[in-house]
Amino acid sequence: MLKFSLRRARTLRSLSPQIFALSKSHLSTAAEPSCKHRIRPRVPNLIGGSFVDSQSSEFIDVINPATQDVVSQVPLTTNEEFKAAVSAAKQAFPSWRNTPITTRQRIMLKLQELMRRDTDKLAMNITMEQGKTLKDAQGDVFRGLEVVEHACGMATLQMGEFVPNVSNGIDTYSLREPLGVCAGICPFNFPAMVPLWMFPVAITCGNTFILKPSEKDPGKCYCFVLS
């Protein structure tokens, strides 16, 4: 049984060397493979545009399914930190909603450019943290990228409507306005696609957003921010 396990491990390494090279990517939350006693990187919270180390005393290990190595740790965010994130989103909303739609659109155009440039790195990060094959992970990124592309054309979709004289002396019109602070909770199975279903459209429409990535594979959400 031991011989079989060792042979299987060697085969996995020879067939999928990219999995074991992921830790070298600057977009990964993984630590470089090392001895068990090395301190694993702890993923910070992003609050008000700044990375903040959590004060929580409890952390969850992010495990590479192929090797069972702990590649990073995510905090069980405290109530105070959660309230701080909500407060920051509320404070940012008035100025963000008044930012011209074309400016918000340009941010999505830049995100699209960077995601296209780093698609392979994002996919490799998914493979490391979630366990998908590299091809499946690339599809995960691409499906999310399609939503970012949709958000790039949000300016025309934000237009309202006006109908004059719909009845005797009556005109009608509609306005599309931001809702405010939005939030999303992501599952582990599509760590790139599902977050990208949420925040690109929300923020391009003038909302602010609080995103809770899966604790099993949070690296992609930080990749989008670092982009």
Order of alpha helices (4+ residues) and beta strands (2+ residues): alpha-alpha-beta-beta-beta-beta-alpha-alpha-alpha-alpha-alpha-beta-beta-beta-alpha-beta-alpha
